Amino acid sequence: MSVSVRLLREEDLAKADRVMRLAFGTFLGLPNPMDFTGDAAYIRTRWRAEPSAAFGAEVGDEIAGSNFAANWGSVGLIGPITTRPDLWDRGIGGRLMQPVMERLEQWGTRHHGLFTFAHSQKHVGLYQKFGFWPQFLTAIMSKPVAPAERSSGLTRFSDVSNTERQRLLEDCAEVTDAIYEGLDLRAEVRAVTQQGLGETLLLWDAGRLAGLAVCHCGAGSEAGTGVCYVKFGAARPGPRASTHFRRLLDACEQLAAEKNQSRLVAGVNTARHEAYRHMLERGFRTDLQGVAMQRRNEVGYNRPGIYVIDDWR
C-alpha cells in the first residue's frame, strides 16, 4: 500500500472531516458513526487557524487520515489524528505523527502534549513511540446553562477596538506566561475572532487582567448547536486565583445564556485538582474521560495550584 503525507488543501477539508467523524464514531461504537460531534467543526476551523500545521495522508489519491498541530507559544499540541477505519493498523497514524513533530520542532515549542483515550492501549502505544507518556486523566465536563446576570469587571474581546485588542492580547500572554513560561493563547483568541467562532472573555481585578476564557459557541465552531465550549480558560496564579476562577466560570455561563446555548462544556486535567473540584462543586459532570500524554513525561502546567480549563483534544 502506497501512503503519502502532505499538507491539507482547502479542497481536502470535506473529505478529511468525513474521515475524522467516521473514525471517532466507529471507535466509540456510535450507531451512525457520522453523527460524531454533530454540527461541530474541528477540521475546517483548525486548518483556517494554521494551514501549515494541517497534514493529510493519501492512499490511492484519496484522503485516508489527517493530523494537526497547535502552537500555544512554548506549548505544542497534537491532534486530532484520525485514520479511515478500513485502513487501521497499517502504520498511517505513525506516518501522520512525523510531520507534526517536525512542525513543533520548527516552531521551537518545548513542551508537547496530546489527549487520547485512556482505555485504548493501541492509542497510548502509538504515542509512546514518539516519546509521550500518559499522566493524569482529563475530564470533559458539562452542565446545563442557568440564567445569569452579566458580571462586572468583564470585557468581551469583540467589543473593543482593533487598537485596544493588541494591548489586550499582550495582557493575555502575560497571564498565561505566569502559569507556564512562554504559554501563549493569542493564536486561539485571533482564530475565534477572525472566524466568528464565539467570544473571548477577559476578567479584571483592580485594573489588572485576572483571567481569560476562549469560548466557542454553536454550530460551525468546535462546540456545536446548543453548546458553549470553553476551549481554554485560566485564572492568574496567586492568592486570589481560586476566586477569579469561580468568577470566570460564572462569566462563561453568562455568555452561554446570552448566546442561547443550553449546555456549557469545559475540560480539565485532574492534576489541577483545585480547578477540577471547583467545577464539580459548580454542577459540572464528566461526559468523557481521556488521558493527557506529555512528551518526556514532563509535568508542564498540569499540577496543583493551577486554575486552567483545557482538554487538548
C-alpha positions in Angstrom: 0.0 0.0 0.0 1.4 3.4 -1.1 0.9 6.1 1.5 1.9 9.7 1.1 1.6 12.6 3.6 1.3 16.2 2.6 -0.3 19.5 3.8 -4.0 19.5 3.6 -5.5 21.9 1.0 -8.9 23.6 1.3 -10.4 21.2 -1.2 -9.4 18.3 1.0 -11.3 19.5 4.1 -14.7 17.9 3.5 -13.1 14.5 2.9 -10.8 14.9 6.0 -13.9 15.9 8.1 -15.7 12.8 6.9 -12.8 10.6 7.8 -12.5 12.2 11.2 -16.2 11.6 12.1 -16.1 8.1 10.7 -13.0 7.2 12.6 -14.1 8.5 16.0 -17.7 7.5 15.6 -16.6 3.9 14.7 -14.2 3.7 17.6 -16.8 4.9 20.1 -19.4 2.5 18.7 -22.0 5.1 17.6 -25.0 3.6 15.7 -24.2 6.1 13.0 -20.6 7.0 13.2 -21.1 10.1 11.0 -23.1 11.6 13.9 -19.9 12.1 15.9 -19.8 15.8 17.1 -23.0 16.7 15.3 -22.5 20.0 13.5 -19.4 21.0 15.5 -16.4 21.7 13.3 -12.8 20.7 14.0 -11.1 20.2 10.7 -12.0 23.5 8.9 -11.5 25.7 11.9 -8.1 24.3 12.7 -7.0 24.4 9.1 -8.0 28.0 8.8 -6.2 28.9 12.0 -2.9 27.3 10.8 -2.8 25.7 7.4 0.9 25.0 7.7 0.2 22.6 10.6 -2.6 20.5 9.0 -1.4 17.3 7.3 -3.3 14.6 5.4 -2.4 11.1 4.4 -3.3 9.9 0.9 -3.9 6.3 -0.2 -4.8 5.9 -3.9 -5.4 9.6 -4.3 -8.0 9.6 -1.5 -7.7 11.2 1.9 -7.1 8.4 4.4 -6.4 10.4 7.5 -5.2 13.7 9.0 -3.4 15.2 11.9 -2.9 18.7 13.2 -0.6 20.7 15.4 -1.4 23.8 17.5 1.1 26.5 18.6 0.5 27.7 22.1 3.8 29.5 22.4 6.2 27.3 24.3 3.5 24.6 24.3 2.7 22.5 21.2 -0.3 20.3 21.0 -1.1 17.4 18.6 -4.4 16.2 17.2 -6.9 15.2 16.4 -5.2 12.4 14.5 -7.6 10.1 12.6 -7.3 7.3 10.0 -10.1 5.7 7.9 -11.3 2.6 9.8 -10.7 0.2 6.9 -7.1 1.3 7.0 -6.5 0.9 10.7 -3.3 -0.9 11.9 -1.5 -0.1 8.6 1.0 2.4 10.1 -0.7 5.5 8.8 -1.0 7.0 12.2 2.7 6.9 12.7 3.3 8.5 9.3 0.9 11.3 10.3 2.8 11.9 13.5 6.2 12.5 11.8 5.5 15.9 10.0 3.6 17.2 13.1 6.5 16.5 15.3 8.8 18.2 12.8 6.5 21.3 12.7 6.6 21.5 16.5 10.4 21.5 16.4 10.4 24.2 13.7 8.2 26.4 15.9 10.5 26.0 18.8 7.9 24.7 21.2 9.5 22.9 24.1 6.6 21.2 25.9 4.4 18.8 23.8 1.1 17.2 24.8 -2.0 15.4 23.5 -5.3 13.9 24.6 -6.2 10.3 23.9 -8.5 7.5 25.1 -7.3 6.2 28.4 -8.6 2.7 27.8 -7.0 2.2 24.4 -3.6 0.7 24.6 -3.3 1.0 20.8 -3.6 4.8 21.0 -1.3 5.0 24.1 1.2 2.7 22.5 1.4 4.7 19.3 2.2 8.0 21.1 4.7 6.3 23.4 6.8 5.5 20.3 7.2 9.3 19.9 8.2 9.9 23.5 4.7 10.7 25.0 3.7 9.2 28.3 0.3 9.0 30.0 -0.2 11.0 33.2 -3.4 12.3 34.8 -6.9 11.8 33.5 -8.6 14.7 31.6 -12.3 15.1 32.3 -14.5 16.6 29.6 -17.4 18.0 31.7 -20.6 19.8 31.1 -23.6 21.4 32.9 -27.0 22.8 32.0 -26.8 26.5 31.4 -28.7 28.5 34.0 -29.9 32.2 33.5 -27.3 34.6 34.9 -26.8 38.3 35.2 -23.8 39.9 33.4 -21.0 40.3 35.9 -18.9 43.4 36.5 -15.2 43.6 35.7 -15.6 41.8 32.4 -14.5 42.7 28.9 -15.5 40.9 25.7 -12.8 40.9 23.1 -15.3 41.6 20.3 -16.4 44.8 22.0 -13.1 46.7 21.8 -11.3 48.5 19.0 -8.6 46.9 16.9 -6.0 49.2 18.5 -7.0 48.1 22.0 -7.1 44.5 21.0 -3.3 44.4 20.6 -2.8 45.6 24.2 -5.3 43.1 25.5 -3.6 40.2 23.6 -0.3 41.2 25.4 -2.2 41.2 28.7 -3.4 37.6 27.9 0.1 36.5 27.1 1.3 37.9 30.5 -1.3 35.9 32.4 -0.5 32.6 30.6 3.2 33.2 30.9 2.7 33.4 34.7 1.1 29.9 34.5 3.9 28.3 32.4 6.8 30.2 30.9 6.0 31.0 27.2 2.4 29.6 27.2 0.6 31.9 24.7 -3.0 31.6 23.6 -3.1 34.6 21.3 -3.4 32.4 18.2 -6.6 30.9 19.7 -8.0 34.3 20.5 -7.4 35.5 17.0 -8.9 32.4 15.5 -12.1 32.8 17.5 -12.4 36.5 16.4 -11.4 36.1 12.8 -13.6 33.0 12.2 -16.6 34.2 14.3 -16.5 31.1 16.4 -17.5 32.6 19.7 -16.0 35.0 22.2 -13.0 35.7 24.4 -13.9 36.9 27.9 -11.4 39.0 29.9 -11.8 39.2 33.7 -10.4 42.2 35.6 -9.4 42.9 39.2 -8.2 46.3 40.3 -7.3 47.3 36.7 -5.3 44.1 36.1 -6.2 41.2 33.9 -7.1 38.4 36.3 -8.3 35.7 33.9 -9.4 34.9 30.3 -11.6 32.3 28.6 -11.6 31.5 24.9 -15.1 30.2 24.1 -16.6 28.5 21.0 -20.4 28.8 20.6 -22.9 27.0 18.4 -22.9 25.3 15.0 -19.7 25.6 12.9 -17.5 26.0 15.9 -15.8 23.3 18.0 -18.9 23.5 20.3 -21.9 22.6 18.0 -25.5 23.5 18.3 -26.7 24.3 21.8 -23.2 24.3 23.3 -20.8 26.8 24.7 -17.4 25.2 24.8 -14.5 26.7 26.8 -11.5 25.8 24.7 -9.2 27.5 27.1 -9.7 29.3 30.4 -7.2 30.5 33.0 -7.0 32.5 36.2 -3.8 34.4 37.0 -1.8 32.5 39.6 -1.8 34.0 43.1 -3.7 34.2 46.4 -7.0 35.2 44.6 -6.7 32.6 41.8 -9.5 30.5 43.2 -11.9 33.5 43.4 -11.0 34.6 39.9 -11.6 31.0 38.6 -15.1 30.9 40.1 -15.8 34.3 38.5 -14.5 33.1 35.2 -16.9 30.0 35.3 -19.8 32.4 36.1 -18.8 34.6 33.1 -18.7 31.6 30.7 -22.1 30.5 31.9 -23.4 34.1 31.4 -22.1 34.1 27.8 -23.7 30.7 27.1 -27.1 32.0 28.4 -26.8 35.2 26.3 -26.0 33.1 23.2 -29.0 30.9 23.9 -26.8 27.8 24.4 -28.2 25.1 26.6 -25.0 23.4 27.8 -21.6 24.6 29.0 -18.7 22.3 28.2 -15.2 22.5 29.6 -12.3 20.1 30.1 -9.9 20.0 33.0 -6.8 17.9 33.7 -7.4 16.3 37.1 -3.8 17.0 38.1 -5.1 20.6 38.5 -7.0 19.2 41.5 -8.4 22.5 42.8 -9.8 23.5 39.4 -11.4 20.1 39.0 -13.0 20.3 42.4 -14.4 23.8 41.7 -16.1 22.5 38.6 -17.6 19.6 40.4 -19.0 22.0 43.0 -20.5 24.2 40.3 -22.5 21.3 38.9 -20.2 20.1 36.1 -20.3 16.4 35.5 -18.0 14.3 33.4 -19.2 13.2 30.0 -16.0 11.7 28.7 -12.6 10.8 30.3 -9.3 10.7 28.4 -5.7 10.9 29.4 -3.1 13.6 28.8 0.1 12.3 27.4 3.2 14.5 27.6 6.5 14.2 25.9 9.4 13.2 28.0 6.9 12.7 30.8 7.2 16.3 31.8 4.6 17.9 34.1 4.2 21.2 32.2 1.3 23.2 33.8 -0.7 20.1 34.8 -0.1 20.5 38.5 -1.9 21.5 41.7 -2.5 25.2 42.2 -3.0 25.9 38.5 -6.5 27.1 37.6 -6.7 26.3 33.9 -9.5 24.9 31.7 -8.5 23.0 28.6 -8.6 19.4 27.3 -6.0 19.2 24.4 -8.5 17.4 22.0 
